[in-house]
Amino acid sequence: MNLIISELKDVRQAAKAFMQAQNTAAQDMLKWSGNDENRAVQDIISQLAELNCLWTEVQKEFTESIKDYKYQFEIILEGEKHVDQARNHLTACEQRENKFRKELKKASKKATPDEINQLEIKLAQSERAKDLAQVEVLERIRENEIIKLVRLKDGLLKISEAYIELANKCAIIFGAQRDISHQFPDVRSRDFHEIKYTGSGATKQTVMRAKDKVRQYHRSRLIATPAPLEDPPPPYTPNYYNNLGNITSTSPYNMNVTTGYTVYNENCDNRSFHQAETLPPRHSAAPTSPSVQPQEDDIRWNSEYEDDLSGAMGGARI
């Protein structure tokens, strides 16, 4: 257990060192781009530096999750220490009992009745102490096993969610980095002096969207909803609700008809969406046809994202 705790500490330190190395490289790249006369390089690298700051925050949160995971094993180790202490106490009680038993056996031949009586009292007390120590050992073992299962399950679930969160946020941030990198003008098909950089507005919008997605990120969670206790009454048919599973919804919440749980959709970004049409309840009037057509996309882009950014991007020559 001590080895596990030590290795988890090394994992956290390695994650922090990796984070620091990435941050140092990004800062050096930003300094280099500041001395460059190419406007595209200056703008894009500065926006990537913003994304790196966001990525650093995400990694800091992950290292805290590793610390919490290590703490679960420290609690388990503390429980095992208590079990060892109880066992050592039981061993001491058994040794004390054996000592009085041997002394009583020797004293039975030459000791006075008072001495024998005193030894018998001490032997009875040592036996009672041993019995209590045995009970304490069993209680400590039972308590430690319960704590071990609870802490290990809780720790594994949380570190798994932390890795999933890190992966999802990583996809958001570096997906934005890829989109920003596409803003570099294509210099292969045109004359160099005719090239204009018009991507500054798009890069800023991409960084803003990435920040919003990361800050609004929530881990997957199931929200319990009442499940039907009986089959739907006529004129409903089982095929009607089976077809509901084929509906493609763009709402941030998707209804799982089979399990009766509403699952949060983490792929929902900062677009605004109109409220989707509510599916008919199971005990309301049924549609005339059991077949259900997929709802059209509920998501509508905000007008601010539909504007042509080319007019706000300067159009300056490189």
C-alpha positions, -999 to 999 in steps of 0.1 A, spaced: 0 0 0 29 24 8 43 16 -27 10 24 -44 7 57 -26 43 66 -35 38 57 -72 6 78 -73 25 107 -59 51 102 -88 22 101 -113 9 135 -100 44 150 -100 50 138 -136 16 152 -147 26 186 -132 60 185 -149 44 177 -183 19 206 -178 48 230 -169 68 219 -199 39 225 -223 33 259 -207 69 269 -210 70 259 -247 38 279 -254 52 310 -237 85 308 -257 65 304 -289 45 335 -280 77 355 -274 90 344 -308 58 354 -326 59 388 -310 91 396 -328 78 384 -361 64 409 -387 39 384 -401 5 394 -388 -10 359 -393 17 344 -372 13 370 -345 -25 366 -343 -27 328 -345 1 321 -320 -14 346 -295 -48 329 -297 -31 295 -293 -14 309 -262 -49 317 -248 -59 281 -255 -28 268 -237 -37 288 -206 -71 271 -207 -54 237 -211 -31 244 -182 -62 251 -160 -77 218 -171 -46 199 -163 -43 215 -128 -78 202 -121 -68 168 -132 -37 167 -109 -60 176 -80 -81 145 -90 -50 124 -88 -43 138 -53 -78 129 -42 -73 94 -56 -41 90 -37 -59 101 -5 -84 72 -8 -55 48 -5 -41 67 24 -74 61 42 -73 24 34 -37 23 47 -48 40 80 -75 13 84 -50 -15 79 -27 1 105 -56 -1 130 -61 -38 122 -24 -44 128 -26 -26 161 -56 -47 172 -38 -79 162 -7 -69 180 -28 -62 211 -44 -97 208 -9 -113 206 2 -95 237 -30 -106 256 -23 -142 245 13 -141 256 2 -126 290 -24 -154 294 2 -181 286 26 -165 311 0 -166 340 -10 -201 330 26 -213 333 31 -195 366 -1 -211 380 11 -245 369 44 -241 387 29 -225 418 4 -253 423 31 -275 438 47 -251 463 28 -218 465 4 -209 492 -34 -209 486 -34 -171 486 -7 -170 459 -26 -195 439 -58 -176 442 -41 -144 431 -26 -162 400 -60 -176 391 -75 -141 393 -48 -127 370 -53 -157 346 -91 -150 345 -84 -113 338 -59 -121 310 -84 -145 295 -111 -119 295 -87 -94 280 -79 -118 253 -115 -124 245 -121 -87 242 -90 -83 220 -104 -110 197 -137 -92 194 -119 -60 187 -98 -77 159 -129 -90 142 -146 -56 144 -115 -38 130 -112 -63 102 -149 -59 93 -147 -21 95 -116 -20 74 -131 -43 47 -161 -20 44 -140 11 43 -117 -5 17 -146 -14 -6 -162 20 -3 -130 41 -7 -117 20 -36 -150 22 -55 -153 59 -49 -117 65 -58 -119 45 -90 -151 61 -102 -138 96 -95 -105 91 -112 -123 75 -142 -145 105 -145 -115 128 -142 -98 110 -171 -130 112 -192 -133 149 -184 -97 155 -192 -101 137 -226 -133 156 -235 -119 190 -226 -87 181 -244 -108 174 -275 -125 208 -272 -93 227 -268 -72 211 -294 -102 209 -318 -102 247 -315 -65 248 -320 -70 228 -353 -97 252 -364 -74 282 -356 -45 266 -375 -67 264 -406 -69 302 -406 -33 304 -420 -37 317 -456 -29 293 -484 3 306 -500 6 279 -527 -20 290 -552 -15 328 -551 12 353 -554 27 361 -520 21 399 -523 -16 394 -530 -22 373 -498 -44 389 -472 -49 376 -436 -86 379 -427 -88 353 -399 -84 374 -367 -121 376 -360 -126 339 -366 -97 329 -343 -111 351 -315 -146 335 -319 -130 300 -318 -112 307 -286 -143 322 -270 -164 292 -279 -138 268 -266 -137 287 -233 -174 286 -230 -176 248 -237 -149 240 -211 -165 262 -184 -199 248 -190 -187 213 -192 -206 189 -168 -198 153 -163 -223 127 -174 -251 122 -150 -284 103 -150 -315 121 -139 -341 96 -128 -375 99 -143 -406 79 -133 -408 47 -153 -442 33 -163 -455 5 -141 -476 -11 -168 -479 -14 -206 -494 16 -224 -532 13 -227 -550 12 -261 -548 27 -287 -510 28 -280 -489 0 -296 -455 -12 -285 -441 -3 -319 -449 34 -314 -425 37 -284 -400 14 -300 -397 38 -329 -390 66 -305 -355 52 -300 -348 60 -336 -354 97 -332 -322 118 -336 -324 147 -312 -301 177 -310 -314 188 -276 -288 188 -248 -308 161 -231 -317 128 -248 -344 105 -235 -336 69 -232 -370 52 -237 -357 17 -226 -342 27 -193 -364 57 -185 -334 80 -178 -326 114 -192 -290 115 -202 -271 148 -204 -255 154 -238 -220 167 -232 -215 175 -269 -239 205 -266 -219 236 -273 -227 273 -268 -252 275 -296 -287 286 -288 -315 262 -295 -352 263 -295 -372 241 -272 -378 208 -289 -413 195 -293 -423 175 -263 -428 138 -269 -464 127 -262 -468 113 -227 -475 76 -224 -510 82 -211 -522 110 -234 -540 107 -267 -520 87 -292 -512 98 -327 -531 82 -355 -501 65 -370 -476 45 -349 -447 56 -371 -428 87 -359 -407 108 -381 -374 122 -368 -377 157 -355 -358 183 -375 -327 198 -360 -337 221 -331 -304 239 -330 -302 272 -347 -271 293 -349 -271 327 -332 -271 355 -357 -238 367 -344 -221 335 -356 -238 338 -390 -224 372 -398 -197 373 -424 -165 379 -404 -145 389 -435 -154 425 -432 -142 427 -396 -109 410 -401 -89 439 -414 -78 426 -448 -43 439 -442 -15 425 -462 10 401 -446 
